[in-house]
Each structure stands twice: as structure tokens, then as C-alpha cells.
């Protein structure tokens, strides 16, 4: 089997989701025996597409797609000298995922079988609350809605509007009370029946992060996620020493090399690779494994498109140290459907193991026929 062409696809205007249009870039690896693999990354298709066609395609065309580790190393070599921790690694991530999809299809098995096989019978999930119900205005109603659908863990980010006012450089006691309010109301109403993770998107200074963490402690959130930017692990270590709550860091870190520093300083209590950013399934599995070597669980980040969602579920099926897998109810129940069709929904807070062969998912013919679909193909030389 040989790679005959690399194709990228995205919708010119993006896909309208909860917060507005989002740009999901899909990559399709074609082979001489008619099989193809599908991968995905986001959110800047022009940049990622350029890397795929100009830098990575020459390393892939004519090669055996089943040699995934060798091809990953070759792609990394193609971009490493000029800088790889951005669009370059997102591009590699999409291609790597497509290679796993392709190889598993060629063998007629789900991707997770190639990652070592299933380590569980179902996958626990939490809901990231891009929802029709606002966690700022109706946190109790949102939590009740999730519990009614069997989901008993959720993630919210009520401090973000405050950070946009203060630049994350200060926070008043009244603002802390405003930020805590959704968490407090949910926990007062439902207690331990629902877990609540707190997301901060890296907006805060270290002193503010310590203040907020201390204020959150009585309500026992599941974790505090990305309170600081991810480029100063010493500051994260200081934050970790100032709170009893677990810190989750790393959705924007890429490859085992960046995770090595995070894990060696002991700040993180949960590792959170994003398959579409960290280097694909090849790197995500290794990142979960080095987390396990530090006795840390993995909770893969999954806020992108439907191909990432499928890849995340295969990763979650395979890694023995899974804590919980992220999902977005509004995505799988609504916004993915026009792209890939109906997807399985969680039952009692758990997804069933994903089905194959490969990732078990594909773009609908209607998507491929859309007039706003942007396609670019780099074929092998004749």
C-alpha cells in the first residue's frame, strides 16, 4: 500500500456552532488500493493546510501509510528546525490521526485495537457546557438537565467574563463571589451528585489564581483547569503548592517533550492532551502513558469537530489511566449531525466503546457536495 495523494477539506465560512463559526480542517490520505484515512485539526485551516501541502506531503507521498511511527518522525523532521509548536504540530496531528484510521481500516478493526485494545467496557464522560442553557444565568437548571440525561460531571468557566474586565491582573471580593456563584448554586442544590470542573482559559495572574483557588476550595470542584498561561511551569508549581485542589494543565501543550517539563515539576494532577493538537494519536497515547508513569490520570481534551470526537473515544477506550473523557452535548446531539450523521450518545454518563473499522466515522456525501467546501489535493508525481 502506498500514499497517492494528500487532500485537505474545510468549509469556507466555517461551521456555525455554539459560539459562532468554527473552522475544522479535515485531511484525507488516499492510497493506491482505494482505502483512505480521515483526520482533523482546528482552528486555523489556512495555516494548517499550508503546512500539510508544502512541508508534509513531500514526506508522505509514495510511502507506506502503515509505518505510522516512521512517518511521524519524518514529518517532525520536516518542521522541527523552523519551529513546530503551532500550526506545524496541528497539521501533523491531523495526518497522524488519518494514518491510524487508514491502518485500522486496512485490518478491519477499530483504532483502539491498534492502541493495545480496550481497557474498559465503556467511557465515562463530562459535559463541557457550551449549551442552550447558560451556566451563568441558569446553572442549576443546566446541571439538572445534564443529570436528567445521565451525565454527572460538567465543566464551566464563570470567571472568564471577569478576566476580560480586569485583564486577569486583579479581582475584587465581589467579583470572586460573582465567579463562584454558579459553582456554589450547583453544589448547594445537588451536592456530590454532580461534579463540576472549573475552566479558566489561562487568563489569570498568579496572585489572582491563588485567591480564586482558595475561594473554590469549600465547594470541591473536580479540578481547576488552566488557571495560568502554559509557558511558565514554575508558576504552576507555586500555584499547586497554594491549593489543595487538583490542577489540570496541558490541552495546549504539544508532544511528550512539552509534557515532560509539566510532569517533572509535579504541578499537574491530571493530564489533558488534545489529539488534534498534541501530535495525533501517536503522541496522545505516549502522553497518557508518561502520565501513568507519574501515577496521574488522563482526561483528553475534546472540544473540536466530529473526527476529533471519534479519535478521542478510541484513545479513551485504550488508555488504562483514563480519568474521564470530555464531550460537548450540543456537538454530538446537534452540530455534528449535518457533518457525519447521527452519533452515539452517552447512557448514564458513559459512551459505549467506539465502533470500527478505523475511527468508524466519515464525512457525509452532502458535505462533500457543498459549494462552500474548499478542497486542495496534492497528488504523487506521475
The 8 nearest C-alpha neighbors of each residue, nearest first, counted from 0:
[[1, 63, 31, 32, 30, 2, 64, 65],
 [2, 0, 63, 62, 61, 30, 31, 3],
 [3, 1, 30, 61, 60, 62, 29, 4],
 [2, 4, 30, 379, 29, 60, 378, 31],
 [5, 3, 378, 29, 377, 379, 2, 28],
 [4, 6, 28, 377, 376, 27, 29, 378],
 [5, 7, 376, 27, 375, 26, 377, 28],
 [8, 6, 26, 375, 25, 374, 27, 376],
 [9, 7, 374, 25, 373, 24, 26, 372],
 [8, 10, 24, 373, 372, 23, 11, 25],
 [9, 11, 372, 13, 371, 12, 373, 14],
 [12, 10, 371, 13, 373, 372, 9, 22],
 [13, 11, 10, 14, 20, 371, 22, 21],
 [14, 12, 22, 10, 21, 20, 11, 15],
 [13, 15, 20, 21, 16, 22, 12, 10],
 [14, 16, 20, 19, 21, 13, 17, 18],
 [15, 17, 19, 18, 20, 14, 334, 21],
 [18, 16, 19, 129, 15, 130, 329, 131],
 [17, 19, 16, 20, 129, 15, 21, 130],
 [20, 18, 15, 16, 17, 21, 14, 13],
 [21, 19, 15, 14, 13, 16, 22, 18],
 [22, 20, 13, 14, 15, 23, 19, 42],
 [21, 23, 13, 42, 41, 24, 43, 14],
 [22, 24, 41, 42, 40, 9, 304, 21],
 [25, 23, 9, 44, 40, 39, 41, 8],
 [26, 24, 39, 8, 38, 7, 9, 23],
 [27, 25, 7, 38, 6, 37, 39, 8],
 [26, 28, 37, 6, 36, 5, 7, 29],
 [29, 27, 5, 36, 35, 4, 6, 26],
 [28, 30, 35, 4, 3, 2, 5, 27],
 [31, 29, 2, 3, 1, 32, 33, 34],
 [30, 32, 33, 1, 3, 0, 2, 29],
 [31, 33, 30, 34, 0, 1, 29, 35],
 [34, 32, 31, 30, 35, 29, 0, 3],
 [35, 33, 30, 32, 29, 101, 36, 105],
 [36, 34, 29, 28, 101, 30, 27, 33],
 [35, 37, 101, 97, 100, 28, 27, 98],
 [38, 36, 97, 27, 26, 100, 28, 35],
 [39, 37, 97, 93, 96, 26, 25, 94],
 [40, 38, 25, 93, 24, 306, 26, 307],
 [39, 41, 275, 93, 24, 89, 23, 25],
 [42, 40, 23, 43, 24, 22, 44, 303],
 [41, 43, 22, 23, 44, 21, 40, 24],
 [44, 42, 41, 45, 46, 47, 22, 86],
 [45, 43, 47, 24, 46, 48, 42, 22],
 [46, 44, 48, 47, 43, 49, 24, 50],
 [45, 47, 49, 44, 48, 43, 86, 50],
 [46, 48, 44, 86, 90, 50, 49, 45],
 [49, 47, 51, 45, 50, 46, 44, 52],
 [48, 50, 46, 47, 52, 51, 53, 45],
 [51, 49, 54, 47, 53, 48, 52, 87],
 [52, 50, 55, 48, 49, 90, 54, 53],
 [51, 53, 56, 49, 50, 54, 55, 48],
 [52, 54, 50, 49, 51, 55, 56, 57],
 [55, 53, 50, 51, 52, 56, 77, 57],
 [54, 56, 51, 58, 57, 74, 52, 53],
 [55, 57, 59, 52, 58, 51, 60, 54],
 [58, 56, 59, 55, 60, 54, 53, 52],
 [59, 57, 55, 56, 60, 74, 73, 54],
 [60, 58, 56, 62, 57, 61, 55, 2],
 [61, 59, 2, 62, 379, 57, 3, 56],
 [60, 62, 2, 1, 3, 59, 379, 63],
 [63, 61, 1, 59, 60, 2, 64, 58],
 [62, 64, 1, 65, 0, 66, 2, 61],
 [65, 63, 66, 62, 98, 2, 67, 1],
 [64, 66, 67, 63, 102, 98, 101, 99],
 [67, 65, 64, 69, 68, 63, 70, 62],
 [66, 68, 70, 65, 69, 71, 64, 98],
 [69, 67, 71, 70, 66, 72, 281, 73],
 [70, 68, 72, 71, 67, 66, 73, 74],
 [69, 71, 73, 67, 72, 68, 74, 66],
 [72, 70, 68, 74, 73, 69, 67, 75],
 [73, 71, 75, 69, 70, 74, 76, 68],
 [72, 74, 70, 76, 71, 75, 69, 77],
 [75, 73, 77, 71, 76, 72, 55, 70],
 [76, 74, 72, 77, 73, 78, 79, 71],
 [75, 77, 73, 79, 74, 78, 72, 80],
 [76, 78, 74, 75, 79, 54, 73, 55],
 [79, 77, 75, 76, 81, 83, 80, 82],
 [78, 80, 83, 82, 76, 75, 81, 77],
 [79, 81, 82, 78, 76, 77, 83, 75],
 [80, 82, 79, 78, 83, 77, 87, 76],
 [83, 81, 79, 80, 84, 78, 87, 85],
 [82, 84, 87, 79, 88, 78, 85, 81],
 [85, 83, 88, 82, 253, 87, 86, 89],
 [84, 86, 87, 88, 83, 89, 82, 276],
 [85, 87, 89, 47, 88, 90, 46, 84],
 [88, 86, 83, 90, 85, 89, 50, 91],
 [89, 87, 91, 90, 85, 86, 83, 84],
 [88, 90, 276, 92, 86, 91, 87, 40],
 [89, 91, 47, 87, 88, 93, 92, 51],
 [92, 90, 88, 94, 89, 93, 95, 278],
 [93, 279, 91, 278, 89, 95, 275, 90],
 [94, 92, 39, 38, 40, 96, 90, 91],
 [95, 93, 97, 91, 96, 92, 38, 98],
 [94, 96, 98, 92, 279, 97, 93, 91],
 [95, 97, 38, 99, 93, 279, 98, 94],
 [96, 98, 38, 37, 36, 100, 94, 95],
 [97, 99, 101, 95, 100, 96, 36, 102],
 [100, 98, 102, 96, 101, 97, 103, 95],
 [101, 99, 357, 97, 36, 358, 103, 98],
 [100, 102, 36, 98, 104, 99, 103, 35],
 [101, 103, 105, 99, 104, 65, 100, 98],
 [102, 104, 357, 106, 108, 110, 100, 105],
 [105, 103, 357, 107, 356, 101, 106, 102],
 [104, 106, 102, 103, 107, 101, 34, 108],
 [107, 105, 103, 104, 108, 102, 356, 357],
 [106, 108, 104, 356, 105, 103, 109, 357],
 [107, 109, 356, 103, 106, 355, 357, 104],
 [110, 108, 355, 356, 357, 111, 112, 354],
 [109, 111, 357, 103, 112, 113, 358, 313],
 [112, 110, 313, 114, 113, 116, 109, 317],
 [111, 113, 116, 110, 114, 115, 109, 108],
 [112, 114, 111, 115, 110, 116, 103, 109],
 [115, 113, 111, 112, 116, 317, 110, 314],
 [116, 114, 113, 112, 317, 111, 117, 318],
 [115, 117, 112, 111, 317, 114, 113, 118],
 [116, 118, 317, 316, 119, 111, 112, 115],
 [117, 119, 317, 319, 316, 116, 318, 120],
 [120, 118, 117, 121, 316, 122, 317, 319],
 [119, 121, 352, 118, 122, 117, 351, 316],
 [120, 122, 351, 352, 119, 350, 349, 123],
 [123, 121, 350, 349, 124, 351, 316, 315],
 [124, 122, 349, 323, 348, 324, 350, 121],
 [125, 123, 324, 323, 325, 349, 348, 122],
 [124, 126, 152, 153, 325, 326, 324, 127],
 [127, 125, 153, 327, 326, 128, 154, 325],
 [128, 126, 154, 327, 153, 129, 326, 125],
 [127, 129, 130, 126, 154, 155, 153, 327],
 [130, 128, 127, 17, 329, 327, 131, 18],
 [129, 131, 132, 128, 329, 133, 17, 328],
 [130, 132, 133, 129, 329, 17, 128, 141],
 [131, 133, 130, 141, 134, 137, 140, 138],
 [134, 132, 135, 136, 137, 131, 130, 138],
 [133, 135, 138, 137, 136, 141, 132, 181],
 [136, 134, 133, 137, 138, 181, 157, 180],
 [135, 137, 133, 134, 138, 132, 181, 139],
 [138, 136, 134, 140, 133, 139, 135, 141],
 [137, 139, 134, 141, 181, 140, 135, 142],
 [140, 138, 142, 185, 141, 137, 143, 184],
 [139, 141, 143, 137, 138, 142, 144, 132],
 [142, 140, 144, 138, 143, 139, 132, 137],
 [143, 141, 139, 145, 144, 140, 146, 138],
 [142, 144, 140, 146, 141, 145, 147, 139],
 [145, 143, 141, 147, 142, 146, 140, 148],
 [146, 144, 148, 150, 142, 147, 143, 141],
 [145, 147, 149, 143, 150, 148, 144, 151],
 [148, 146, 144, 145, 149, 143, 150, 142],
 [149, 147, 145, 146, 150, 144, 347, 346],
 [150, 148, 347, 146, 348, 147, 346, 151],
 [151, 149, 348, 146, 145, 148, 152, 347],
 [150, 152, 193, 146, 194, 348, 149, 192],
 [153, 151, 194, 125, 193, 195, 150, 126],
 [152, 154, 126, 195, 125, 127, 196, 194],
 [153, 155, 196, 127, 195, 197, 128, 126],
 [154, 156, 197, 198, 128, 157, 196, 127],
 [157, 155, 198, 158, 197, 199, 159, 154],
 [158, 156, 178, 159, 155, 135, 160, 181],
 [157, 159, 178, 161, 156, 160, 162, 199],
 [158, 160, 162, 161, 157, 156, 199, 163],
 [161, 159, 163, 162, 158, 164, 157, 156],
 [160, 162, 164, 163, 158, 159, 165, 174],
 [163, 161, 167, 159, 166, 165, 164, 160],
 [162, 164, 160, 161, 166, 165, 159, 167],
 [165, 163, 161, 162, 166, 160, 167, 159],
 [166, 164, 162, 167, 163, 168, 169, 161],
 [167, 165, 162, 168, 163, 164, 202, 169],
 [166, 168, 203, 162, 165, 202, 169, 204],
 [169, 167, 166, 204, 165, 203, 207, 170],
 [170, 168, 167, 165, 207, 171, 166, 204],
 [169, 171, 174, 207, 175, 172, 165, 168],
 [170, 172, 174, 173, 175, 169, 176, 207],
 [173, 171, 175, 174, 176, 170, 177, 210],
 [172, 174, 176, 171, 175, 177, 170, 178],
 [175, 173, 177, 171, 176, 172, 170, 178],
 [174, 176, 172, 178, 173, 177, 179, 171],
 [175, 177, 173, 179, 174, 178, 180, 172],
 [178, 176, 174, 180, 175, 179, 173, 158],
 [179, 177, 158, 175, 157, 176, 180, 174],
 [180, 178, 176, 182, 177, 181, 183, 175],
 [179, 181, 183, 177, 182, 178, 184, 176],
 [182, 180, 184, 138, 183, 179, 185, 135],
 [183, 181, 185, 179, 180, 184, 186, 195],
 [182, 184, 180, 186, 181, 185, 187, 179],
 [183, 185, 187, 181, 186, 182, 180, 188],
 [186, 184, 139, 188, 182, 183, 187, 189],
 [185, 187, 190, 189, 183, 188, 184, 182],
 [188, 186, 184, 185, 190, 189, 183, 182],
 [187, 189, 185, 186, 190, 184, 139, 183],
 [190, 188, 186, 192, 187, 185, 191, 193],
 [191, 189, 186, 192, 187, 188, 193, 185],
 [190, 192, 193, 189, 194, 186, 219, 151],
 [193, 191, 189, 190, 151, 194, 146, 186],
 [192, 194, 151, 152, 191, 189, 195, 190],
 [193, 195, 152, 221, 151, 153, 191, 220],
 [196, 194, 153, 220, 221, 154, 152, 197],
 [195, 197, 154, 221, 222, 220, 153, 223],
 [196, 198, 223, 155, 156, 154, 224, 222],
 [197, 199, 224, 156, 155, 200, 223, 225],
 [198, 200, 226, 201, 225, 156, 224, 202],
 [201, 199, 225, 202, 198, 226, 224, 227],
 [202, 200, 227, 228, 226, 225, 199, 203],
 [201, 203, 167, 200, 227, 199, 162, 226],
 [204, 202, 167, 227, 208, 201, 226, 207],
 [205, 203, 207, 168, 206, 167, 208, 227],
 [204, 206, 208, 207, 209, 203, 227, 238],
 [207, 205, 209, 208, 204, 210, 169, 203],
 [208, 206, 210, 209, 204, 205, 169, 203],
 [207, 209, 205, 211, 210, 206, 203, 212],
 [208, 210, 212, 206, 207, 211, 213, 238],
 [211, 209, 207, 213, 208, 212, 214, 206],
 [212, 210, 214, 208, 213, 209, 207, 215],
 [213, 211, 215, 209, 214, 210, 208, 216],
 [212, 214, 210, 216, 211, 215, 209, 242],
 [213, 215, 211, 212, 216, 210, 217, 175],
 [216, 214, 212, 213, 218, 217, 211, 219],
 [215, 217, 219, 213, 218, 214, 212, 244],
 [218, 216, 219, 215, 214, 213, 220, 183],
 [219, 217, 216, 215, 220, 183, 186, 182],
 [220, 218, 216, 217, 221, 215, 244, 222],
 [221, 219, 195, 222, 196, 218, 194, 197],
 [220, 222, 196, 195, 194, 219, 223, 197],
 [223, 221, 196, 245, 220, 246, 197, 224],
 [224, 222, 246, 197, 247, 198, 245, 196],
 [223, 225, 247, 198, 226, 246, 248, 199],
 [226, 224, 201, 248, 227, 200, 199, 247],
 [225, 227, 201, 199, 224, 203, 208, 200],
 [228, 226, 201, 225, 203, 202, 229, 204],
 [227, 229, 201, 230, 225, 202, 226, 231],
 [228, 230, 231, 227, 232, 249, 201, 225],
 [229, 231, 228, 232, 227, 234, 252, 233],
 [232, 230, 233, 234, 229, 235, 228, 227],
 [231, 233, 235, 234, 236, 261, 230, 229],
 [234, 232, 236, 235, 231, 237, 264, 266],
 [235, 233, 237, 236, 232, 231, 238, 205],
 [236, 234, 232, 238, 237, 233, 266, 239],
 [235, 237, 266, 233, 239, 234, 238, 232],
 [238, 236, 234, 240, 235, 239, 233, 241],
 [239, 237, 235, 241, 240, 236, 209, 234],
 [240, 238, 236, 241, 237, 266, 242, 235],
 [239, 241, 237, 238, 242, 236, 243, 266],
 [242, 240, 238, 239, 237, 209, 243, 213],
 [243, 241, 244, 239, 240, 212, 213, 238],
 [242, 244, 245, 241, 216, 239, 240, 213],
 [243, 245, 242, 222, 246, 216, 223, 219],
 [246, 244, 222, 268, 223, 247, 243, 267],
 [247, 245, 223, 267, 268, 222, 224, 248],
 [246, 248, 224, 269, 267, 223, 268, 225],
 [249, 247, 225, 224, 267, 246, 270, 250],
 [248, 250, 252, 251, 271, 272, 270, 247],
 [249, 251, 272, 271, 273, 252, 300, 248],
 [252, 250, 249, 253, 276, 277, 273, 229],
 [253, 251, 249, 250, 257, 277, 258, 254],
 [252, 254, 277, 257, 251, 278, 276, 84],
 [255, 253, 277, 256, 282, 278, 257, 258],
 [254, 256, 258, 257, 286, 259, 282, 285],
 [257, 255, 259, 254, 258, 260, 253, 252],
 [258, 256, 259, 255, 260, 254, 253, 252],
 [257, 259, 255, 261, 260, 256, 262, 254],
 [258, 260, 256, 262, 257, 261, 255, 263],
 [261, 259, 263, 258, 262, 257, 264, 256],
 [262, 260, 258, 259, 263, 264, 232, 257],
 [261, 263, 259, 265, 264, 260, 258, 267],
 [262, 264, 260, 265, 261, 259, 266, 258],
 [265, 263, 262, 266, 261, 260, 236, 232],
 [264, 266, 262, 263, 267, 236, 261, 268],
 [267, 265, 236, 239, 264, 235, 268, 261],
 [268, 266, 246, 247, 269, 265, 248, 262],
 [267, 269, 245, 246, 295, 247, 266, 270],
 [268, 270, 247, 296, 267, 297, 295, 271],
 [271, 269, 297, 298, 249, 247, 248, 272],
 [270, 272, 299, 298, 250, 249, 300, 297],
 [273, 271, 250, 299, 300, 283, 277, 274],
 [272, 274, 300, 276, 275, 250, 277, 299],
 [273, 275, 279, 276, 277, 280, 283, 272],
 [276, 274, 40, 92, 273, 279, 93, 89],
 [277, 275, 89, 273, 274, 278, 92, 88],
 [276, 278, 253, 254, 273, 274, 279, 272],
 [279, 277, 92, 282, 276, 254, 88, 91],
 [280, 278, 92, 274, 95, 96, 281, 282],
 [279, 281, 283, 282, 274, 96, 284, 95],
 [282, 280, 279, 283, 284, 278, 285, 95],
 [281, 283, 285, 278, 284, 280, 279, 254],
 [284, 282, 280, 286, 285, 281, 274, 272],
 [283, 285, 287, 286, 282, 281, 280, 288],
 [286, 284, 288, 282, 287, 283, 289, 281],
 [287, 285, 283, 289, 288, 284, 255, 282],
 [286, 288, 290, 284, 285, 289, 297, 283],
 [287, 289, 285, 291, 290, 286, 284, 292],
 [290, 288, 292, 286, 291, 287, 285, 293],
 [291, 289, 287, 295, 293, 288, 292, 286],
 [290, 292, 294, 288, 295, 293, 289, 320],
 [291, 293, 289, 290, 294, 288, 295, 287],
 [292, 294, 290, 291, 295, 289, 262, 263],
 [295, 293, 291, 292, 290, 296, 320, 289],
 [294, 296, 290, 291, 293, 269, 268, 297],
 [297, 295, 320, 322, 269, 321, 291, 290],
 [296, 298, 270, 321, 322, 269, 287, 271],
 [297, 299, 271, 323, 324, 322, 270, 321],
 [300, 298, 271, 272, 324, 273, 297, 301],
 [299, 301, 273, 271, 325, 272, 250, 302],
 [302, 300, 325, 303, 326, 308, 299, 273],
 [301, 303, 300, 326, 327, 304, 325, 308],
 [304, 302, 301, 307, 305, 41, 308, 23],
 [303, 305, 307, 306, 23, 308, 302, 335],
 [304, 306, 308, 307, 335, 309, 303, 339],
 [307, 305, 309, 308, 304, 39, 310, 38],
 [308, 306, 310, 305, 309, 304, 311, 303],
 [309, 307, 305, 311, 306, 310, 301, 304],
 [308, 310, 306, 312, 307, 311, 358, 305],
 [311, 309, 307, 313, 312, 308, 306, 358],
 [312, 310, 314, 308, 309, 313, 307, 315],
 [311, 313, 315, 309, 314, 310, 316, 308],
 [314, 312, 111, 316, 310, 315, 311, 110],
 [315, 313, 311, 317, 312, 316, 318, 310],
 [316, 314, 312, 313, 317, 318, 311, 321],
 [315, 317, 313, 117, 314, 312, 118, 318],
 [316, 318, 117, 314, 118, 315, 111, 116],
 [317, 319, 320, 315, 321, 316, 314, 118],
 [320, 318, 118, 321, 317, 119, 316, 291],
 [319, 321, 296, 318, 297, 291, 322, 287],
 [322, 320, 297, 296, 319, 323, 318, 298],
 [321, 323, 296, 298, 297, 320, 324, 123],
 [322, 324, 298, 123, 124, 321, 325, 125],
 [325, 323, 124, 298, 299, 123, 125, 326],
 [324, 326, 125, 301, 124, 300, 126, 299],
 [327, 325, 126, 301, 125, 127, 328, 124],
 [328, 326, 127, 330, 126, 329, 331, 128],
 [327, 329, 330, 331, 332, 126, 326, 130],
 [328, 330, 332, 327, 333, 331, 130, 334],
 [331, 329, 334, 327, 328, 333, 335, 332],
 [330, 332, 335, 328, 333, 329, 342, 334],
 [333, 331, 329, 330, 328, 334, 336, 335],
 [332, 334, 330, 329, 331, 336, 335, 328],
 [333, 335, 330, 336, 16, 331, 329, 332],
 [336, 334, 338, 331, 330, 337, 333, 305],
 [335, 337, 340, 341, 338, 339, 334, 333],
 [338, 336, 335, 340, 339, 334, 363, 366],
 [339, 337, 335, 336, 362, 363, 340, 366],
 [340, 338, 362, 363, 336, 361, 337, 335],
 [341, 339, 336, 337, 338, 342, 363, 335],
 [340, 342, 336, 339, 343, 335, 332, 331],
 [341, 343, 331, 344, 340, 336, 332, 339],
 [344, 342, 345, 341, 350, 351, 331, 332],
 [343, 345, 342, 350, 346, 331, 332, 328],
 [344, 346, 350, 349, 348, 347, 343, 351],
 [345, 347, 349, 348, 149, 350, 344, 148],
 [348, 346, 149, 349, 150, 345, 148, 151],
 [347, 349, 150, 149, 346, 345, 124, 123],
 [350, 348, 123, 345, 122, 346, 347, 124],
 [351, 349, 345, 122, 121, 346, 352, 123],
 [350, 352, 121, 353, 122, 349, 345, 120],
 [351, 353, 121, 316, 350, 354, 120, 122],
 [354, 352, 351, 313, 312, 355, 359, 309],
 [353, 355, 359, 109, 352, 356, 358, 357],
 [356, 354, 109, 359, 357, 358, 108, 353],
 [355, 357, 108, 109, 104, 107, 359, 103],
 [358, 356, 100, 103, 104, 109, 355, 110],
 [357, 359, 100, 360, 355, 110, 309, 109],
 [358, 360, 355, 357, 356, 354, 361, 109],
 [361, 359, 358, 339, 306, 309, 362, 357],
 [362, 360, 339, 363, 359, 37, 306, 358],
 [363, 361, 339, 338, 366, 364, 360, 367],
 [362, 364, 339, 365, 366, 338, 361, 367],
 [365, 363, 367, 366, 368, 362, 369, 338],
 [366, 364, 368, 363, 367, 369, 338, 362],
 [365, 367, 369, 368, 364, 363, 338, 362],
 [366, 368, 364, 365, 369, 363, 372, 362],
 [369, 367, 365, 366, 364, 370, 372, 371],
 [368, 370, 366, 371, 372, 367, 365, 10],
 [369, 371, 372, 368, 373, 367, 10, 366],
 [372, 370, 11, 369, 10, 373, 12, 9],
 [373, 371, 10, 369, 370, 9, 11, 374],
 [372, 374, 9, 8, 10, 11, 371, 375],
 [375, 373, 8, 7, 372, 376, 9, 6],
 [374, 376, 7, 6, 8, 373, 377, 5],
 [375, 377, 6, 5, 378, 7, 374, 4],
 [378, 376, 5, 4, 6, 52, 379, 375],
 [379, 377, 4, 3, 376, 380, 5, 60],
 [378, 380, 3, 60, 4, 381, 61, 377],
 [381, 379, 378, 60, 3, 61, 377, 4],
 [380, 379, 378, 3, 61, 4, 60, 377]]
